[in-house]
Amino acid sequence: MLYFEEDKFKRLEAVASDKMIVEAHLLEEKNVLMDELQIIKNNIDQNLQVMRVEMENIRLIKELRRYQECYEGGEIEKILE
């Protein structure tokens, strides 16, 4: 994100010193913001995937603990008899 801010300042300075015309600056700014938006969307998608995997892991850990409690409590042996 810091890269985008530094780049934005450089472009604004260029516009202020008449090195770029305003229309070209606005078009470039739009493209940069679209790129930044895409990066943010990708990060959100990755975070959602991580959350789904983490929730599944938590569910599996709870299920494993239930099986371990049944085994340690001898309930499985009673069922098999």
N, C-alpha and C positions, 0 to 999 in steps of 0.2 A: 504494500500500500504506500509505503514511503517513496518508492520509485515513482509511482504515479503522481504524487504531490510535487516532487522535485521536477519532473518532466513538465507538469502543468505550469510551474513558475517560469521555467525556461521559455515555454511557448508564449506566456503572457508578456515576458520581457521583450521577446522578438516582435510581438505585435506593437508594443509601446514604442519601440525604436523603428517602426515602419519597415521592418525586414519582411514581414508577411502581411498580406492583405487580410482584412477582418473575415471575409467569407471563407478563405482557406483555413484560417485559424479555427473558425467554428466547425468546419467539416472535420478537421483533424481532432478537435476536442471531442466531437461526437464519436469518432472512431475509437479514441482512447477510452472514453467512458463505456462504450460497448464492450471493449476488450476486458476492462475491469469488471464489468457486470458478469461477463461469462466466467471469469475466474472465480468470482464470489459464488455464482450458481454451482460451479463444479465443487467448490469447497463444501457447500451445503449438502450436495448429493453425497459426497464422501462421508460427511459427518452422520447423515441419516443411515448409511449403510453400516457404519461402525456401531451406531446405537442399536440397530436391529441385531447385529451379531452379539453385542454385549447382552442384550435382553435374552436372546436364545441361550447364551452361556449361563446366565443366572438361572433360567428355567431348568436347564440340564443339571446344574449343581444342586438345586433343590430336589430334583427327582433322584439324583444319585444318593443324596443324604437320606431320603426316605427308604431307598433300597438297603442302604447300609444299616439303618436303624432296625429294619425288619430282619436282616440277617443276624445282626448282633443280638437282637432280642429273642432269637430262636423261632420266630414266627414262620420262617420258611420251612424249617425242619418239621414243625407241627403240620403245615399244609401238605408236605410230602408224605407224611405217615399214613 
